[in-house]
Amino acid sequence: MDYLSAMQLGIIASDWLVLNSVSNVEKAVKALHGYNRIDCFLDNDDAGRRTFQRLHECFGEKVIDRSSLYADHKDLNEFLLSKNAGNNVITTKR
């Protein structure tokens, strides 16, 4: 959902890597070699912070934590939902 939220917010990147679970961080480490910049949109929780730290250990300053963009929210999707609160109207035809 965070990937779709990023698209909705206009966060554009040429390549995306969706972890689906932070338990896949070691697979991500293998896949991210060769990139000059790695923007992370991880959850604002302990698991997200640990994942960022692991990526930072491997790639140093190439890794950028973007979670401050949605600091008051659990994740990017929750941030998007809060921005759109009240804007969604469901109509039904009878």
C-alpha positions, -999 to +999 in steps of 0.1 A: +000+000+000+029+024+007+041+020-029+006+029-042+005+058-017+038+071-030+025+070-066-006+089-055+016+115-038+037+119-069+069+105-053+087+095-085+117+073-088+130+053-118+134+022-098+115+009-068+122-020-044+092-030-023+102-052+007+067-064+017+083-072+050+113-058+068+125-094+072+135-091+035+162-065+043+191-088+034+176-095+000+173-057-004+210-053+005+219-076-023+196-059-048+207-023-040+244-025-048+253-001-076+228+026-067+241+061-060+211+071-038+186+051-019+155+069-006+138+049+022+101+053+029+099+029+058+074+027+087+078+050+117+083+021+141+112+001+156+113-023+127+114+005+102+142+022+121+162-011+124+158-016+087+170+019+079+200+014+102+209-019+085+208-002+050+228+027+064+255+003+077+258-012+042+255+019+020+264+048+043+253+083+031+237+069+000+207+059+021+183+087+029+156+084+055+124+099+041+101+089+070+103+125+084+079+134+055+052+115+074+066+117+110+033+120+127+020+088+110+028+051+111+036+050+074+032+067+041-003+052+035-016+065+068-002+099+060-020+099+026-053+088+042-050+116+067-045+141+039-075+128+021-098+125+052-132+138+043-125+140+006-138+105-002-175+102-009-191+069-015-223+069-035-246+041-043-273+038-069-306+022-060 
